[in-house]
Amino acid sequence: MGRMNLTKEQKQKIEELLAQMTVEEKVGQMNQLSPSIVGGFDVSMEELIEMVTDGRITNEEFGKIMSQAERDFHEDEVRAGKVGSFLLNNPKKANELQRIAVEESRMGIPLIYGLDVIHGFRTTFPIPLAETCSWNPQVFEASAAVAAREASSHGVHWTFAPMVDIARDARWGRISESAGEDPYLGSVYSRAKVRGYQGKNPADRERIAATLKHFVAYGAVEAGQDYNTVSMARSMLHNGYLPPVKAAVEEGAMTVMAAFNDYNGVPCTVNSYLLRSVLKEGYGFEGFVVSDANAIRECVNHGIAEDLADASRKATAAGMDMDMGSNAYNSHLVQQIENKEVSMEALDEAVRRILSVKMALGLFDHPYAEEERMELYDGELNPEHRAVALDAAKRSIVLLKNDNILPLKKEAKIALVGALADDRDNCLGAWFADGRGSDCITVKAGLERAGAQVAYAPCCGVESELQAEELRSVAADADVIVAVVGETNAMSGEASSRADITLPGHQQELLAAALATGKPVVAVLMNGRPLALQWEHEHVPALVETWQLGVTHGDAVAAVLFGDYNPSGKLCATFPAMTGQCPRYYNHPNTGRPASKSKFTSRYLDAPLEPLYPFGYGLSYTEFVYENLKVEEQADTFRVTVQVRNAGSCTGEETVQLYLRDVVGSIVRPVKELKAFEKVTLKPGESREVTLTLAKKDMGFYNDEMEYCLEDGAFIFYVGGNSRDCLKEERRVAFEK
């Protein structure tokens, strides 16, 4: 697992370099920097980044400021061999610095350039939470391949993606960057993303190295509050949070980023159990581990280190190979080696891992960005890449409710309301790399491009008052009202946790005013997390979850609203009925008093027993009927078959889902766990037998002693179109000893 697949000659070259390098040069390889702004600015670089993140300035305004700013690119430090990596998105400058590293530094070791390419580079794709609702590994891989092709043209070698955190609390802002709550689906996602970014040969000039982040359990921060603490049993860690990491290491992921949070009292940045015992020794990971931004310095804030020197020592000892931005290693590690506080063996191991990744990426042979590709994706969006984005966007949309309103007729007069309906920037979602709002198709533009009759008025925004008269005026001559509501980009992503995940501002009032007109109402949701939509579900006849879909947002929404594309998305994260239900996830352990209408059970007095929309849920414009479930035991597998019939009037795609429950275990097991899924497209009236296979070796779990257990007993197999509505069959299983 996790092999670099280097040749004998490449490994020998690395050892020769190590033998020639000074301690200072070795430490330099472990140091990652970014350009520093100098002179004439009233705010720091960190404040500028916060301003663009929270919407005070646009991405374009940020780019203009950066293009005019004087910056220190640390050329002298590169020349002295004190920098191993740079955060940069500037191909010409990247080549200038690379030339210094290769031609002017003593060892001539190339820099590796990293960047947050989370859901596309120039072509912005749906946010990861949205894309995962496609339940389609081909989509996951294709979007990552496009992102790698575009990013590599700018000299980017390395993306800080995919994010493989299991996220079970919708309050957490970074759920938008995740693949949702399930370890099996998350593992399918993480494998596909690694294949898409790295390809079969990471040294290919159009591929980049992937990073698995955040290692580990960042999605379990207490109360969904970013950067918060995490406490959980090791069995829960290994069963519920580590599977996507393990799967992606097996797929060949080249780097891992440690999480900001502590795990059971020890920050992941200095956690040797996680970095050494689990990742490097247990999974055989041969790449390198990078800290999150400034995370080594923040170990002082955690209270695990006395000062930056202490943090540097503990991080190195734990297996942290590269320092992102805190300047800890550069400031202290040389002295610590000389004082024998840190061993030369630990230093050499870290540098060997970094050089191995650089070697595997082909940087020693091809260190420079190709000039003929630098501006390849800077003009109009590549039509082929836009087509890949549109396919992903359509497949990401989830139909939550439809009381026979959708699809709309093309000749219908549409009153389009909501400021988000014509907001390009907020189509992008959080963490857009080189994406531009000017590239985005809004819902308004998408409907118009589809030939619709649209009368538009903003009426109400996320942060603006309701203009009721404006709404009544635009709706007067309409056949249907389409209200676009949700969140801004800045309301999800890093440092964007929300204590209240209902629709923000006066948008619920907008929907109520639309309903008061007596016209049919369709709510189109644009958001970066599951929202608590109990009122909306009870009152609005049609709800369409479109998330933040990137550059083709409006075209994808129009295709679904008019039925040119039959929605097929399935939720990868549970939607709670109320914020107070968080965290809410389908594969929770059972209790001695499972929730029921009886008071003395595991329930809230003032909330429904169930979430609003379960994991795996998503409607279609047709209806699928499940029949004749059969479970057949074979030597090493279970063969599960079910008949799926399209009982509706249009062709549709269904995601057939297999869940398993281990009824009695030596530790309490989840009430259900996703084990397989299969996508099937059926014409009206068509029926097909779908076969799902489950290997017996995958029916086990880790106990608290970290032993993988396959225990005899009763198992319930569930098959259906979501985690709630399933056929079931029980079998007793005796595993070979």
MONORJO-V368080 format. One record per run of one state. SS is the DSSP state (@ for helix, = for strand, . for the rest). FROM is the first residue (numbers start at 1). TO is the last residue. If there is no record, write none. Layout:
ss | from | to
SS | FROM | TO
SS | FROM | TO
This chain:
ss | from | to
. | 1 | 7
@ | 8 | 20
. | 21 | 22
@ | 23 | 29
. | 30 | 30
= | 31 | 34
. | 35 | 35
= | 36 | 37
. | 38 | 44
@ | 45 | 53
. | 54 | 58
@ | 59 | 68
. | 69 | 70
= | 71 | 72
. | 73 | 74
@ | 75 | 79
. | 80 | 84
= | 85 | 87
. | 88 | 90
@ | 91 | 104
. | 105 | 111
= | 112 | 115
. | 116 | 127
@ | 128 | 132
. | 133 | 136
@ | 137 | 153
. | 154 | 157
= | 158 | 159
. | 160 | 162
= | 163 | 163
. | 164 | 172
@ | 173 | 177
. | 178 | 182
@ | 183 | 198
. | 199 | 208
= | 209 | 209
. | 210 | 210
= | 211 | 215
. | 216 | 217
@ | 218 | 220
. | 221 | 221
@ | 222 | 224
. | 225 | 229
= | 230 | 230
. | 231 | 233
@ | 234 | 241
. | 242 | 242
@ | 243 | 251
. | 252 | 254
= | 255 | 258
. | 259 | 261
= | 262 | 263
. | 264 | 265
= | 266 | 267
@ | 268 | 270
. | 271 | 271
@ | 272 | 282
. | 283 | 287
= | 288 | 290
. | 291 | 294
@ | 295 | 302
. | 303 | 307
@ | 308 | 318
. | 319 | 321
= | 322 | 324
. | 325 | 327
@ | 328 | 338
. | 339 | 343
@ | 344 | 360
. | 361 | 370
@ | 371 | 373
. | 374 | 382
@ | 383 | 396
. | 397 | 397
= | 398 | 402
. | 403 | 412
= | 413 | 417
. | 418 | 418
@ | 419 | 422
. | 423 | 424
@ | 425 | 427
. | 428 | 436
@ | 437 | 439
. | 440 | 442
@ | 443 | 449
. | 450 | 452
= | 453 | 457
. | 458 | 467
@ | 468 | 475
. | 476 | 479
= | 480 | 486
. | 487 | 488
@ | 489 | 491
. | 492 | 506
@ | 507 | 516
. | 517 | 519
= | 520 | 526
. | 527 | 533
@ | 534 | 539
. | 540 | 541
= | 542 | 545
. | 546 | 549
@ | 550 | 561
. | 562 | 574
= | 575 | 575
. | 576 | 578
@ | 579 | 581
. | 582 | 588
= | 589 | 589
. | 590 | 612
= | 613 | 613
. | 614 | 618
= | 619 | 619
. | 620 | 623
= | 624 | 633
. | 634 | 636
= | 637 | 646
. | 647 | 651
= | 652 | 662
. | 663 | 669
= | 670 | 670
. | 671 | 672
= | 673 | 682
. | 683 | 686
= | 687 | 695
@ | 696 | 699
. | 700 | 700
= | 701 | 702
. | 703 | 707
= | 708 | 709
. | 710 | 712
= | 713 | 720
. | 721 | 725
= | 726 | 733
. | 734 | 737
